[in-house]
Amino acid sequence: MYLVTKTIKLKVPQGSNDVLVKNLYLSCDPTMQFKMRSVSGPLVSTSEYYVPGSPINGFGVGEVLDSGHPNFNAGDLVWGNTGWEEYSLIQKPENLFKIHHTDVPLSYYTGILGMPGISAYAGLYEVNSPPKKGEHVFISAASGAVGQLVGQFSKLMGCYVVGSAGSEHKVDLLKNKLGFDDAFNYKREHDLDAALKRYFPHGIDLYFDQVGGKMLDAVLLNMKVYGRITVCGMISQYNLLQPEVLRNLMHIVFKRLNIKGFTHLDYHYVYPKMLETLLPYIREKKIVYVEDVVEGLENGPKALVGLFCGRNFGKQLVKVA
């Protein structure tokens, strides 16, 4: 008995502008969970994001196999929105970025050279007044994809930088590998206000918030007058039925604080300038980027869920093949 095998060649639909990619790396990002909610609400629209029974989508790195779009050719490497699957037909290729610099790891385009890089760069340099030399900067979720970059950027600008993380291992990473001046494990602090006063006895100039909730409430007590708070995310609140109540909001008034929230979607225009800044830092090893890579698409869901209990160590991503 002979086994007959057939080879199927994947192609884009004739006459379309679609791009067919082989996914190489997929990015695990906390906000992906909004795209998986089956009920419309203030944070997500089912008609825009989620089709029941279809693959979830997020950012990834892939190789173009076939293209109907004039800007992309077979063999090009790209990053952008894709599906959690081995092959994806990208029907909005205008959201893809072509990868021109391959002397750095391709996986970096899920992190430092991708969406998290844009978030860190724009959040620090564009959204609020950038930190000045000598200022005191605090970063929550500091060992994650965005926080580790914000901390290192701030150090390069001559700031005093402290980060919070959820384990002693991550605290050690911040202090001994990423160059933070100090760090603490928020899970071991029974009084966050007291902890912040210990690390910032004279107050915080700039807080880069990715957590919200109790941490943000404690930070309000410790901001300097005219301080800035840049809000990149609030992961502690994403899965709560009732968001936590903030009790110290009057400090926004007392201290004349400037608080700004943002999303990377408004700042993709900074990407060329970001590459110009970051690529030399990476090549000269002035910036370290820590990744947590799991192998195999079948292990992706566990990796994604792990973000919400702090299992990841650095930028969480999935190597597809």
Secondary structure, DSSP 4 states (H G I P E B T S, - for coil): -----------PPTT---EEEEEEEEE--TTHHHHT-SS-BTTB-HHHH--TTSPPEEEEEEEEEEESSTT--TT-EEEEEEESSSEEEES-GGG-EE----SS-GGGGGTTTSHHHHHHHHIIIIISPPP-TT-EEEESSTTSTTHHHHHHHHHHTT-EEEEEESSHHHHHHHHHTS--SEEEEGGG-S-HHHHHHHH-TT-EEEEEESS-HHHHHHHHHHEEEEEEEEE---GGGTT-SSPPPPS-THHHHHTT-EEEE--GGG-GGGHHHHHHHHHHHHHTTSS---EEEEESGGGHHHHHHHGGGT---SEEEEE--
